[in-house]
Amino acid sequence: MVRADKQGPHRVAFEKNRKRLLKTDNVCGICGQLIDKKLKAPDPMSAVVDHIIPVSKGGHPSDIDNLQLAHWTCNRQKSDKLFNNKINNNNNNKEKTTTVLGNRNLPQSIDWVNYKAK
């Protein structure tokens, strides 16, 4: 079975959004480091477009809100898993707890636990 972002109407929208991200972003959404856009595949530090919520987990295949620029190697390590990090304040001692949804720290701009694909 072919993924939705690889065929049909989602392919056109994905390509449009991929070009937009390559023009506007320059930081890996996973590790936070700068991306050298001069590097091309198969270089492990080359730029790729990552699905924040993986398509296999119900993420939208072409929505710009579900896409981010990433290093190829970061994207491979992230795979199709997710993390949910929370900071607990106990007696002025901040403690970070992680509920494992997978192997990824998601940006805090959206409540990803309650995220619903469009």
N, C-alpha and C positions, 0 to 999 in steps of 0.2 A: 504494500500500500504506500502511495506517495503522499508525503506531508502536504498540508494545505498551502504552506508558504512556498512550495516548489512548483505549483501548477495553478492554472485558472486565475480568477480575479485577484486572489490574495498575492499571487506572484508579482503582478504589476504594482500593487500597493507596497509590497515588501521592498521591491527594487527602488521605488520612488523614495521611501523612507530610509533605505540604506544609504542612498546618495546624499540625502539630507543630513543624516548623522555623520557621514564621512566629511562633509563640508563644515559642519558646525561644532562637532565635539572633538576633543583631543585627549581626553582622559579616560582610562579604563574604568568602566562602571563597576568592576569587581574588585580590583586591587587599588584603584585610585591613582595609579602612576600614569605619567604621560605616555602616549602612543606615538611612535614614529611612523607616520603614514607612508614614508618612502619605502619601508620594508614590505615586501610582498610574500605571499605564501610560496613555499612552505615554512618560512621563518616563523619560529614559535612566538615571536613578539609582534607579528604582523596584526593589522587591525581586522576584526571581524564584527559582525552584528550579532548580539546575543539576545535571546528572548528572556526577559526578566522572569516571567512565569513561563516555564517550558510549555511548548505546544502539547506535549504528552501529558501535562498536568492540567490542561484546560486553558492555557494562556492563548490569547489571540495571536494568530500567525502573522498579522501585518500591521496591527495598531501601533502607532508611534509611541504610545504610552507604555507599551510592552516591549520596546526595543531599546537597546543601549549599545554603545561602542565598547569593545573589549579586546584584550590581547587574545590571540588564538589559544595560547597555553592556559590562560585563566579560564576561558570558556570551556576548554576540555576538562579542566579540574572541577569546575562547577557542575558539569554534566547536567542532569535534569532534577537536581535536588534543591531544597530550600532550607533556610534557617529563620528562626524568629528569636531575636535578642531582646531582653528586657533588663532595665536597670532597677534594682530594688534599693530603696533608701532605708537602711536599718541603723538607727542611732547615729545619724550623720556619717555613716560608713556606706559608701556606694558599692553595691555588689552586683556584678553583671551575671545574669543567668541566661542560659541558652536552652530553648526548647527546640529539639531537633526536628525540623521538617525536611532537612537535607543538609547539603554542605555549602550553603551560600548565605552571606549577609546581605539582606535587601536594603535598598535606600529607604530612609525614613519618611520620604515625601508622601507615601501612600500606606494605609493600613493593609499590608499584603495578606495577612491572615484572613481578612474578610473580602479579599479581592475576588470579583466575579468577572470572568471574561465576557466581552460584549457579544 
